[in-house]
Protein backbone atom coordinates (compact mmCIF):
# COMPACT_ATOMS: atom_id res chain seq x y z
CA UNK A 1 0.00 0.00 0.00
CA UNK A 2 1.37 3.40 -1.02
CA UNK A 3 4.58 1.63 -2.04
CA UNK A 4 5.06 -0.09 1.34
CA UNK A 5 4.61 -3.85 1.92
CA UNK A 6 1.49 -4.55 4.00
CA UNK A 7 -0.25 -7.87 4.56
CA UNK A 8 -4.04 -7.45 4.40
CA UNK A 9 -4.29 -4.65 6.98
CA UNK A 10 -2.98 -1.11 7.31
CA UNK A 11 -3.87 2.10 9.12
CA UNK A 12 -4.18 5.48 7.42
CA UNK A 13 -3.60 8.85 9.00
CA UNK A 14 -6.32 11.50 9.01
CA UNK A 15 -4.96 12.93 5.74
CA UNK A 16 -5.12 9.52 4.01
CA UNK A 17 -1.39 8.82 4.16
CA UNK A 18 -0.06 5.48 5.40
CA UNK A 19 0.68 5.22 9.15
CA UNK A 20 4.13 3.62 9.11
CA UNK A 21 4.14 3.13 12.89
CA UNK A 22 1.24 0.65 12.71
CA UNK A 23 2.71 -2.84 12.94
CA UNK A 24 0.00 -4.67 10.96
CA UNK A 25 0.92 -8.05 12.43
CA UNK A 26 -0.68 -10.39 9.88
CA UNK A 27 1.20 -12.92 7.77
CA UNK A 28 0.97 -13.27 4.00
CA UNK A 29 -2.12 -15.00 2.55
CA UNK A 30 -4.37 -13.73 5.37
CA UNK A 31 -7.72 -12.78 3.79
CA UNK A 32 -9.53 -10.14 5.85
CA UNK A 33 -13.29 -9.70 5.44
CA UNK A 34 -14.23 -7.83 8.63
CA UNK A 35 -12.65 -5.75 11.39
CA UNK A 36 -13.84 -4.18 14.64
CA UNK A 37 -12.08 -2.06 17.26
CA UNK A 38 -12.76 -2.79 20.92
CA UNK A 39 -13.17 -0.07 23.54
CA UNK A 40 -9.58 -0.59 24.78
CA UNK A 41 -8.14 0.05 21.31
CA UNK A 42 -7.46 -3.57 20.38
CA UNK A 43 -8.52 -4.67 16.90
CA UNK A 44 -10.40 -7.83 15.97
CA UNK A 45 -9.61 -9.11 12.47
CA UNK A 46 -11.72 -11.86 10.87
CA UNK A 47 -11.81 -13.67 7.55
CA UNK A 48 -10.17 -16.72 6.00
CA UNK A 49 -6.75 -18.12 6.86
CA UNK A 50 -5.99 -15.33 9.32
CA UNK A 51 -2.46 -15.86 10.61
CA UNK A 52 -0.33 -13.73 12.90
CA UNK A 53 3.32 -14.28 13.71
CA UNK A 54 3.66 -17.45 15.77
CA UNK A 55 0.01 -18.54 15.55
CA UNK A 56 -1.84 -21.21 13.63
CA UNK A 57 -4.25 -20.34 10.84
CA UNK A 58 -7.61 -19.23 12.26
CA UNK A 59 -10.80 -17.40 11.33
CA UNK A 60 -10.23 -14.50 13.71
CA UNK A 61 -7.31 -12.86 15.51
CA UNK A 62 -6.80 -9.84 17.70
CA UNK A 63 -4.17 -7.12 17.36
CA UNK A 64 -2.96 -4.57 19.87
CA UNK A 65 -3.65 -0.89 19.21
CA UNK A 66 -0.24 -0.57 17.50
CA UNK A 67 -1.02 -3.51 15.19
CA UNK A 68 1.18 -6.10 16.91
CA UNK A 69 -0.41 -9.53 17.55
CA UNK A 70 -2.25 -10.14 20.83
CA UNK A 71 -0.86 -13.52 21.88
CA UNK A 72 -3.48 -13.91 24.64
CA UNK A 73 -6.35 -14.25 22.14
CA UNK A 74 -7.10 -17.68 20.68
CA UNK A 75 -10.34 -19.04 19.25
CA UNK A 76 -9.27 -22.67 19.31
CA UNK A 77 -10.39 -25.29 16.78
CA UNK A 78 -12.53 -23.98 13.91
CA UNK A 79 -14.08 -25.61 10.88
CA UNK A 80 -15.44 -24.27 7.59
CA UNK A 81 -14.55 -21.36 5.34
CA UNK A 82 -14.19 -18.62 7.89
CA UNK A 83 -15.93 -15.51 9.20
CA UNK A 84 -17.36 -12.96 6.79
CA UNK A 85 -18.92 -10.45 9.18
CA UNK A 86 -18.79 -9.43 12.83
CA UNK A 87 -20.05 -6.76 15.19
CA UNK A 88 -19.46 -5.62 18.76
CA UNK A 89 -22.24 -5.59 21.34
CA UNK A 90 -22.50 -2.93 24.04
CA UNK A 91 -21.20 -5.33 26.71
CA UNK A 92 -18.07 -6.17 24.71
CA UNK A 93 -19.25 -9.51 23.35
CA UNK A 94 -18.65 -10.20 19.64
CA UNK A 95 -21.21 -11.46 17.12
CA UNK A 96 -19.74 -13.33 14.14
CA UNK A 97 -21.25 -14.83 11.00
CA UNK A 98 -19.89 -16.74 8.04
CA UNK A 99 -19.39 -20.12 6.42
CA UNK A 100 -18.34 -22.15 9.44
CA UNK A 101 -19.70 -25.12 11.35
CA UNK A 102 -17.27 -25.24 14.27
CA UNK A 103 -15.89 -22.48 16.52
CA UNK A 104 -13.62 -23.10 19.49
CA UNK A 105 -14.43 -26.78 19.18
CA UNK A 106 -18.19 -26.17 19.51
CA UNK A 107 -20.75 -26.85 16.76
CA UNK A 108 -22.09 -23.57 15.37
CA UNK A 109 -23.80 -23.25 11.99
CA UNK A 110 -22.82 -19.93 10.47
CA UNK A 111 -23.32 -17.60 13.43
CA UNK A 112 -22.12 -17.37 17.03
CA UNK A 113 -21.40 -15.04 19.93
CA UNK A 114 -17.90 -14.75 21.41
CA UNK A 115 -17.64 -13.58 24.99
CA UNK A 116 -15.76 -10.34 25.63
CA UNK A 117 -12.47 -10.32 27.51
CA UNK A 118 -12.04 -9.16 31.09
CA UNK A 119 -8.44 -8.17 30.33
CA UNK A 120 -7.64 -4.71 31.73
CA UNK A 121 -8.00 -1.87 29.22
CA UNK A 122 -5.38 0.79 28.57
CA UNK A 123 -7.23 3.09 30.96
CA UNK A 124 -7.35 0.35 33.61
CA UNK A 125 -3.57 -0.14 33.35
CA UNK A 126 -2.92 3.59 33.60
CA UNK A 127 -5.24 3.92 36.61
CA UNK A 128 -3.39 1.08 38.34
CA UNK A 129 -0.04 2.82 37.78
CA UNK A 130 -1.40 6.14 39.07
CA UNK A 131 -2.84 4.47 42.17
CA UNK A 132 0.46 2.71 42.84
CA UNK A 133 2.13 6.14 42.72
CA UNK A 134 -0.21 7.33 45.48
CA UNK A 135 -2.21 9.63 43.20
CA UNK A 136 -5.94 10.16 43.50
CA UNK A 137 -8.65 12.55 42.36
CA UNK A 138 -7.54 15.31 39.98
CA UNK A 139 -3.89 14.55 40.69
CA UNK A 140 -4.34 11.11 39.10
CA UNK A 141 -5.80 12.45 35.84
CA UNK A 142 -3.71 11.56 32.75
CA UNK A 143 -3.23 15.23 31.83
CA UNK A 144 -2.25 16.34 35.36
CA UNK A 145 1.34 17.10 36.38
CA UNK A 146 1.12 16.95 40.20
CA UNK A 147 4.90 16.70 40.75
CA UNK A 148 5.46 20.24 39.49
CA UNK A 149 7.84 19.26 36.69
CA UNK A 150 5.49 20.11 33.82
CA UNK A 151 5.32 16.50 32.62
CA UNK A 152 1.84 15.00 32.49
CA UNK A 153 1.19 11.70 34.26
CA UNK A 154 0.32 10.00 30.98
CA UNK A 155 3.63 11.02 29.40
CA UNK A 156 5.55 9.65 32.36
CA UNK A 157 3.62 6.40 32.07
CA UNK A 158 4.13 6.29 28.29
CA UNK A 159 7.88 7.03 28.31
CA UNK A 160 9.09 5.06 31.36
CA UNK A 161 9.47 8.01 33.73
CA UNK A 162 8.77 7.93 37.47
CA UNK A 163 5.19 9.02 38.26
CA UNK A 164 6.02 9.13 42.00
CA UNK A 165 8.33 12.18 41.74
CA UNK A 166 9.55 15.03 39.57
CA UNK A 167 11.12 13.31 36.57
CA UNK A 168 11.23 15.01 33.19
CA UNK A 169 14.51 13.97 31.62
CA UNK A 170 15.00 13.45 27.88
CA UNK A 171 16.01 10.00 26.70
CA UNK A 172 19.66 9.57 25.80
CA UNK A 173 20.47 8.13 22.38
CA UNK A 174 19.61 4.44 22.44
CA UNK A 175 18.25 4.82 25.97
CA UNK A 176 15.48 3.01 27.83
CA UNK A 177 13.72 5.82 29.69
CA UNK A 178 12.95 9.49 29.16
CA UNK A 179 10.99 11.86 26.96
CA UNK A 180 11.41 11.71 23.15
CA UNK A 181 14.78 12.94 21.92
CA UNK A 182 16.06 14.54 18.70
CA UNK A 183 19.67 14.70 17.54
CA UNK A 184 20.88 17.76 15.60
CA UNK A 185 20.56 17.30 11.83
CA UNK A 186 23.37 15.69 9.88
CA UNK A 187 24.97 17.47 6.94
CA UNK A 188 22.25 16.17 4.60
CA UNK A 189 19.48 17.60 6.81
CA UNK A 190 18.45 14.28 8.37
CA UNK A 191 17.19 14.34 11.96
CA UNK A 192 17.26 11.29 14.25
CA UNK A 193 14.06 11.18 16.32
CA UNK A 194 13.71 8.53 19.05
CA UNK A 195 11.06 7.64 21.61
CA UNK A 196 9.95 4.75 23.78
CA UNK A 197 6.71 2.84 23.33
CA UNK A 198 5.06 0.74 26.02
CA UNK A 199 4.41 -2.63 24.39
CA UNK A 200 0.93 -4.18 24.31
CA UNK A 201 -0.40 -1.30 26.40
CA UNK A 202 -3.26 -0.13 24.24
CA UNK A 203 -1.79 3.39 24.21
CA UNK A 204 -1.82 5.25 20.89
CA UNK A 205 1.47 6.94 19.97
CA UNK A 206 1.41 9.51 17.13
CA UNK A 207 4.83 10.96 16.15
CA UNK A 208 4.53 14.45 14.65
CA UNK A 209 6.71 17.19 13.19
CA UNK A 210 6.41 20.94 12.63
CA UNK A 211 8.42 23.98 11.63
CA UNK A 212 6.15 26.25 13.69
CA UNK A 213 5.45 24.54 17.03
CA UNK A 214 3.49 27.55 18.26
CA UNK A 215 0.77 26.99 15.62
CA UNK A 216 -1.34 23.91 16.35
CA UNK A 217 -2.42 23.41 12.74
CA UNK A 218 1.20 23.17 11.56
CA UNK A 219 1.82 19.93 13.43
CA UNK A 220 1.50 16.90 11.12
CA UNK A 221 1.82 13.17 11.67
CA UNK A 222 5.00 11.60 10.29
CA UNK A 223 4.06 9.74 7.11
CA UNK A 224 5.91 7.71 4.53
CA UNK A 225 8.70 6.83 6.95
CA UNK A 226 9.00 3.41 8.55
CA UNK A 227 10.58 3.55 12.02
CA UNK A 228 13.29 1.20 13.22
CA UNK A 229 11.81 -0.73 16.16
CA UNK A 230 14.20 -2.14 18.78
CA UNK A 231 12.70 -4.37 21.53
CA UNK A 232 14.14 -3.51 24.94
CA UNK A 233 12.30 -5.97 27.18
CA UNK A 234 8.82 -7.43 27.65
CA UNK A 235 7.40 -3.97 28.44
CA UNK A 236 9.31 -1.48 26.29
CA UNK A 237 10.53 -0.94 22.75
CA UNK A 238 12.35 1.98 21.15
CA UNK A 239 11.28 3.59 17.87
CA UNK A 240 13.76 5.54 15.76
CA UNK A 241 12.82 7.76 12.83
CA UNK A 242 15.30 9.16 10.32
CA UNK A 243 13.61 12.30 8.99
CA UNK A 244 15.06 14.55 6.30
CA UNK A 245 13.99 18.20 6.49
CA UNK A 246 14.99 21.21 4.42
CA UNK A 247 14.21 23.43 7.42
CA UNK A 248 16.95 23.74 10.05
CA UNK A 249 14.30 24.67 12.63
CA UNK A 250 12.26 21.45 12.64
CA UNK A 251 10.51 20.25 15.78
CA UNK A 252 9.25 16.82 16.78
CA UNK A 253 6.85 15.49 19.38
CA UNK A 254 4.80 12.38 20.18
CA UNK A 255 1.11 12.72 20.92
CA UNK A 256 -0.01 9.97 23.32
CA UNK A 257 -3.66 9.06 23.78
CA UNK A 258 -5.69 6.64 25.84
CA UNK A 259 -8.30 4.98 23.56
C-alpha positions as a Markdown table, in Angstrom:
| # | Residue | x | y | z |
|---|---|---|---|---|
| 1 | Unk | 0.0 | 0.0 | 0.0 |
| 2 | Unk | 1.4 | 3.4 | -1.0 |
| 3 | Unk | 4.6 | 1.6 | -2.0 |
| 4 | Unk | 5.1 | -0.1 | 1.3 |
| 5 | Unk | 4.6 | -3.8 | 1.9 |
| 6 | Unk | 1.5 | -4.5 | 4.0 |
| 7 | Unk | -0.3 | -7.9 | 4.6 |
| 8 | Unk | -4.0 | -7.4 | 4.4 |
| 9 | Unk | -4.3 | -4.6 | 7.0 |
| 10 | Unk | -3.0 | -1.1 | 7.3 |
| 11 | Unk | -3.9 | 2.1 | 9.1 |
| 12 | Unk | -4.2 | 5.5 | 7.4 |
| 13 | Unk | -3.6 | 8.9 | 9.0 |
| 14 | Unk | -6.3 | 11.5 | 9.0 |
| 15 | Unk | -5.0 | 12.9 | 5.7 |
| 16 | Unk | -5.1 | 9.5 | 4.0 |
| 17 | Unk | -1.4 | 8.8 | 4.2 |
| 18 | Unk | -0.1 | 5.5 | 5.4 |
| 19 | Unk | 0.7 | 5.2 | 9.1 |
| 20 | Unk | 4.1 | 3.6 | 9.1 |
| 21 | Unk | 4.1 | 3.1 | 12.9 |
| 22 | Unk | 1.2 | 0.7 | 12.7 |
| 23 | Unk | 2.7 | -2.8 | 12.9 |
| 24 | Unk | 0.0 | -4.7 | 11.0 |
| 25 | Unk | 0.9 | -8.1 | 12.4 |
| 26 | Unk | -0.7 | -10.4 | 9.9 |
| 27 | Unk | 1.2 | -12.9 | 7.8 |
| 28 | Unk | 1.0 | -13.3 | 4.0 |
| 29 | Unk | -2.1 | -15.0 | 2.6 |
| 30 | Unk | -4.4 | -13.7 | 5.4 |
| 31 | Unk | -7.7 | -12.8 | 3.8 |
| 32 | Unk | -9.5 | -10.1 | 5.8 |
| 33 | Unk | -13.3 | -9.7 | 5.4 |
| 34 | Unk | -14.2 | -7.8 | 8.6 |
| 35 | Unk | -12.6 | -5.7 | 11.4 |
| 36 | Unk | -13.8 | -4.2 | 14.6 |
| 37 | Unk | -12.1 | -2.1 | 17.3 |
| 38 | Unk | -12.8 | -2.8 | 20.9 |
| 39 | Unk | -13.2 | -0.1 | 23.5 |
| 40 | Unk | -9.6 | -0.6 | 24.8 |
| 41 | Unk | -8.1 | 0.0 | 21.3 |
| 42 | Unk | -7.5 | -3.6 | 20.4 |
| 43 | Unk | -8.5 | -4.7 | 16.9 |
| 44 | Unk | -10.4 | -7.8 | 16.0 |
| 45 | Unk | -9.6 | -9.1 | 12.5 |
| 46 | Unk | -11.7 | -11.9 | 10.9 |
| 47 | Unk | -11.8 | -13.7 | 7.6 |
| 48 | Unk | -10.2 | -16.7 | 6.0 |
| 49 | Unk | -6.7 | -18.1 | 6.9 |
| 50 | Unk | -6.0 | -15.3 | 9.3 |
| 51 | Unk | -2.5 | -15.9 | 10.6 |
| 52 | Unk | -0.3 | -13.7 | 12.9 |
| 53 | Unk | 3.3 | -14.3 | 13.7 |
| 54 | Unk | 3.7 | -17.4 | 15.8 |
| 55 | Unk | 0.0 | -18.5 | 15.5 |
| 56 | Unk | -1.8 | -21.2 | 13.6 |
| 57 | Unk | -4.3 | -20.3 | 10.8 |
| 58 | Unk | -7.6 | -19.2 | 12.3 |
| 59 | Unk | -10.8 | -17.4 | 11.3 |
| 60 | Unk | -10.2 | -14.5 | 13.7 |
| 61 | Unk | -7.3 | -12.9 | 15.5 |
| 62 | Unk | -6.8 | -9.8 | 17.7 |
| 63 | Unk | -4.2 | -7.1 | 17.4 |
| 64 | Unk | -3.0 | -4.6 | 19.9 |
| 65 | Unk | -3.6 | -0.9 | 19.2 |
| 66 | Unk | -0.2 | -0.6 | 17.5 |
| 67 | Unk | -1.0 | -3.5 | 15.2 |
| 68 | Unk | 1.2 | -6.1 | 16.9 |
| 69 | Unk | -0.4 | -9.5 | 17.6 |
| 70 | Unk | -2.3 | -10.1 | 20.8 |
| 71 | Unk | -0.9 | -13.5 | 21.9 |
| 72 | Unk | -3.5 | -13.9 | 24.6 |
| 73 | Unk | -6.3 | -14.3 | 22.1 |
| 74 | Unk | -7.1 | -17.7 | 20.7 |
| 75 | Unk | -10.3 | -19.0 | 19.3 |
| 76 | Unk | -9.3 | -22.7 | 19.3 |
| 77 | Unk | -10.4 | -25.3 | 16.8 |
| 78 | Unk | -12.5 | -24.0 | 13.9 |
| 79 | Unk | -14.1 | -25.6 | 10.9 |
| 80 | Unk | -15.4 | -24.3 | 7.6 |
| 81 | Unk | -14.6 | -21.4 | 5.3 |
| 82 | Unk | -14.2 | -18.6 | 7.9 |
| 83 | Unk | -15.9 | -15.5 | 9.2 |
| 84 | Unk | -17.4 | -13.0 | 6.8 |
| 85 | Unk | -18.9 | -10.4 | 9.2 |
| 86 | Unk | -18.8 | -9.4 | 12.8 |
| 87 | Unk | -20.0 | -6.8 | 15.2 |
| 88 | Unk | -19.5 | -5.6 | 18.8 |
| 89 | Unk | -22.2 | -5.6 | 21.3 |
| 90 | Unk | -22.5 | -2.9 | 24.0 |
| 91 | Unk | -21.2 | -5.3 | 26.7 |
| 92 | Unk | -18.1 | -6.2 | 24.7 |
| 93 | Unk | -19.3 | -9.5 | 23.3 |
| 94 | Unk | -18.7 | -10.2 | 19.6 |
| 95 | Unk | -21.2 | -11.5 | 17.1 |
| 96 | Unk | -19.7 | -13.3 | 14.1 |
| 97 | Unk | -21.3 | -14.8 | 11.0 |
| 98 | Unk | -19.9 | -16.7 | 8.0 |
| 99 | Unk | -19.4 | -20.1 | 6.4 |
| 100 | Unk | -18.3 | -22.2 | 9.4 |
| 101 | Unk | -19.7 | -25.1 | 11.3 |
| 102 | Unk | -17.3 | -25.2 | 14.3 |
| 103 | Unk | -15.9 | -22.5 | 16.5 |
| 104 | Unk | -13.6 | -23.1 | 19.5 |
| 105 | Unk | -14.4 | -26.8 | 19.2 |
| 106 | Unk | -18.2 | -26.2 | 19.5 |
| 107 | Unk | -20.7 | -26.9 | 16.8 |
| 108 | Unk | -22.1 | -23.6 | 15.4 |
| 109 | Unk | -23.8 | -23.2 | 12.0 |
| 110 | Unk | -22.8 | -19.9 | 10.5 |
| 111 | Unk | -23.3 | -17.6 | 13.4 |
| 112 | Unk | -22.1 | -17.4 | 17.0 |
| 113 | Unk | -21.4 | -15.0 | 19.9 |
| 114 | Unk | -17.9 | -14.7 | 21.4 |
| 115 | Unk | -17.6 | -13.6 | 25.0 |
| 116 | Unk | -15.8 | -10.3 | 25.6 |
| 117 | Unk | -12.5 | -10.3 | 27.5 |
| 118 | Unk | -12.0 | -9.2 | 31.1 |
| 119 | Unk | -8.4 | -8.2 | 30.3 |
| 120 | Unk | -7.6 | -4.7 | 31.7 |
| 121 | Unk | -8.0 | -1.9 | 29.2 |
| 122 | Unk | -5.4 | 0.8 | 28.6 |
| 123 | Unk | -7.2 | 3.1 | 31.0 |
| 124 | Unk | -7.3 | 0.4 | 33.6 |
| 125 | Unk | -3.6 | -0.1 | 33.3 |
| 126 | Unk | -2.9 | 3.6 | 33.6 |
| 127 | Unk | -5.2 | 3.9 | 36.6 |
| 128 | Unk | -3.4 | 1.1 | 38.3 |
| 129 | Unk | 0.0 | 2.8 | 37.8 |
| 130 | Unk | -1.4 | 6.1 | 39.1 |
| 131 | Unk | -2.8 | 4.5 | 42.2 |
| 132 | Unk | 0.5 | 2.7 | 42.8 |
| 133 | Unk | 2.1 | 6.1 | 42.7 |
| 134 | Unk | -0.2 | 7.3 | 45.5 |
| 135 | Unk | -2.2 | 9.6 | 43.2 |
| 136 | Unk | -5.9 | 10.2 | 43.5 |
| 137 | Unk | -8.6 | 12.6 | 42.4 |
| 138 | Unk | -7.5 | 15.3 | 40.0 |
| 139 | Unk | -3.9 | 14.6 | 40.7 |
| 140 | Unk | -4.3 | 11.1 | 39.1 |
| 141 | Unk | -5.8 | 12.5 | 35.8 |
| 142 | Unk | -3.7 | 11.6 | 32.8 |
| 143 | Unk | -3.2 | 15.2 | 31.8 |
| 144 | Unk | -2.3 | 16.3 | 35.4 |
| 145 | Unk | 1.3 | 17.1 | 36.4 |
| 146 | Unk | 1.1 | 17.0 | 40.2 |
| 147 | Unk | 4.9 | 16.7 | 40.8 |
| 148 | Unk | 5.5 | 20.2 | 39.5 |
| 149 | Unk | 7.8 | 19.3 | 36.7 |
| 150 | Unk | 5.5 | 20.1 | 33.8 |
| 151 | Unk | 5.3 | 16.5 | 32.6 |
| 152 | Unk | 1.8 | 15.0 | 32.5 |
| 153 | Unk | 1.2 | 11.7 | 34.3 |
| 154 | Unk | 0.3 | 10.0 | 31.0 |
| 155 | Unk | 3.6 | 11.0 | 29.4 |
| 156 | Unk | 5.6 | 9.6 | 32.4 |
| 157 | Unk | 3.6 | 6.4 | 32.1 |
| 158 | Unk | 4.1 | 6.3 | 28.3 |
| 159 | Unk | 7.9 | 7.0 | 28.3 |
| 160 | Unk | 9.1 | 5.1 | 31.4 |
| 161 | Unk | 9.5 | 8.0 | 33.7 |
| 162 | Unk | 8.8 | 7.9 | 37.5 |
| 163 | Unk | 5.2 | 9.0 | 38.3 |
| 164 | Unk | 6.0 | 9.1 | 42.0 |
| 165 | Unk | 8.3 | 12.2 | 41.7 |
| 166 | Unk | 9.6 | 15.0 | 39.6 |
| 167 | Unk | 11.1 | 13.3 | 36.6 |
| 168 | Unk | 11.2 | 15.0 | 33.2 |
| 169 | Unk | 14.5 | 14.0 | 31.6 |
| 170 | Unk | 15.0 | 13.5 | 27.9 |
| 171 | Unk | 16.0 | 10.0 | 26.7 |
| 172 | Unk | 19.7 | 9.6 | 25.8 |
| 173 | Unk | 20.5 | 8.1 | 22.4 |
| 174 | Unk | 19.6 | 4.4 | 22.4 |
| 175 | Unk | 18.3 | 4.8 | 26.0 |
| 176 | Unk | 15.5 | 3.0 | 27.8 |
| 177 | Unk | 13.7 | 5.8 | 29.7 |
| 178 | Unk | 12.9 | 9.5 | 29.2 |
| 179 | Unk | 11.0 | 11.9 | 27.0 |
| 180 | Unk | 11.4 | 11.7 | 23.2 |
| 181 | Unk | 14.8 | 12.9 | 21.9 |
| 182 | Unk | 16.1 | 14.5 | 18.7 |
| 183 | Unk | 19.7 | 14.7 | 17.5 |
| 184 | Unk | 20.9 | 17.8 | 15.6 |
| 185 | Unk | 20.6 | 17.3 | 11.8 |
| 186 | Unk | 23.4 | 15.7 | 9.9 |
| 187 | Unk | 25.0 | 17.5 | 6.9 |
| 188 | Unk | 22.3 | 16.2 | 4.6 |
| 189 | Unk | 19.5 | 17.6 | 6.8 |
| 190 | Unk | 18.5 | 14.3 | 8.4 |
| 191 | Unk | 17.2 | 14.3 | 12.0 |
| 192 | Unk | 17.3 | 11.3 | 14.3 |
| 193 | Unk | 14.1 | 11.2 | 16.3 |
| 194 | Unk | 13.7 | 8.5 | 19.0 |
| 195 | Unk | 11.1 | 7.6 | 21.6 |
| 196 | Unk | 9.9 | 4.7 | 23.8 |
| 197 | Unk | 6.7 | 2.8 | 23.3 |
| 198 | Unk | 5.1 | 0.7 | 26.0 |
| 199 | Unk | 4.4 | -2.6 | 24.4 |
| 200 | Unk | 0.9 | -4.2 | 24.3 |
| 201 | Unk | -0.4 | -1.3 | 26.4 |
| 202 | Unk | -3.3 | -0.1 | 24.2 |
| 203 | Unk | -1.8 | 3.4 | 24.2 |
| 204 | Unk | -1.8 | 5.2 | 20.9 |
| 205 | Unk | 1.5 | 6.9 | 20.0 |
| 206 | Unk | 1.4 | 9.5 | 17.1 |
| 207 | Unk | 4.8 | 11.0 | 16.1 |
| 208 | Unk | 4.5 | 14.5 | 14.6 |
| 209 | Unk | 6.7 | 17.2 | 13.2 |
| 210 | Unk | 6.4 | 20.9 | 12.6 |
| 211 | Unk | 8.4 | 24.0 | 11.6 |
| 212 | Unk | 6.2 | 26.2 | 13.7 |
| 213 | Unk | 5.4 | 24.5 | 17.0 |
| 214 | Unk | 3.5 | 27.6 | 18.3 |
| 215 | Unk | 0.8 | 27.0 | 15.6 |
| 216 | Unk | -1.3 | 23.9 | 16.4 |
| 217 | Unk | -2.4 | 23.4 | 12.7 |
| 218 | Unk | 1.2 | 23.2 | 11.6 |
| 219 | Unk | 1.8 | 19.9 | 13.4 |
| 220 | Unk | 1.5 | 16.9 | 11.1 |
| 221 | Unk | 1.8 | 13.2 | 11.7 |
| 222 | Unk | 5.0 | 11.6 | 10.3 |
| 223 | Unk | 4.1 | 9.7 | 7.1 |
| 224 | Unk | 5.9 | 7.7 | 4.5 |
| 225 | Unk | 8.7 | 6.8 | 7.0 |
| 226 | Unk | 9.0 | 3.4 | 8.5 |
| 227 | Unk | 10.6 | 3.5 | 12.0 |
| 228 | Unk | 13.3 | 1.2 | 13.2 |
| 229 | Unk | 11.8 | -0.7 | 16.2 |
| 230 | Unk | 14.2 | -2.1 | 18.8 |
| 231 | Unk | 12.7 | -4.4 | 21.5 |
| 232 | Unk | 14.1 | -3.5 | 24.9 |
| 233 | Unk | 12.3 | -6.0 | 27.2 |
| 234 | Unk | 8.8 | -7.4 | 27.6 |
| 235 | Unk | 7.4 | -4.0 | 28.4 |
| 236 | Unk | 9.3 | -1.5 | 26.3 |
| 237 | Unk | 10.5 | -0.9 | 22.7 |
| 238 | Unk | 12.4 | 2.0 | 21.2 |
| 239 | Unk | 11.3 | 3.6 | 17.9 |
| 240 | Unk | 13.8 | 5.5 | 15.8 |
| 241 | Unk | 12.8 | 7.8 | 12.8 |
| 242 | Unk | 15.3 | 9.2 | 10.3 |
| 243 | Unk | 13.6 | 12.3 | 9.0 |
| 244 | Unk | 15.1 | 14.6 | 6.3 |
| 245 | Unk | 14.0 | 18.2 | 6.5 |
| 246 | Unk | 15.0 | 21.2 | 4.4 |
| 247 | Unk | 14.2 | 23.4 | 7.4 |
| 248 | Unk | 16.9 | 23.7 | 10.1 |
| 249 | Unk | 14.3 | 24.7 | 12.6 |
| 250 | Unk | 12.3 | 21.4 | 12.6 |
| 251 | Unk | 10.5 | 20.3 | 15.8 |
| 252 | Unk | 9.3 | 16.8 | 16.8 |
| 253 | Unk | 6.9 | 15.5 | 19.4 |
| 254 | Unk | 4.8 | 12.4 | 20.2 |
| 255 | Unk | 1.1 | 12.7 | 20.9 |
| 256 | Unk | 0.0 | 10.0 | 23.3 |
| 257 | Unk | -3.7 | 9.1 | 23.8 |
| 258 | Unk | -5.7 | 6.6 | 25.8 |
| 259 | Unk | -8.3 | 5.0 | 23.6 |
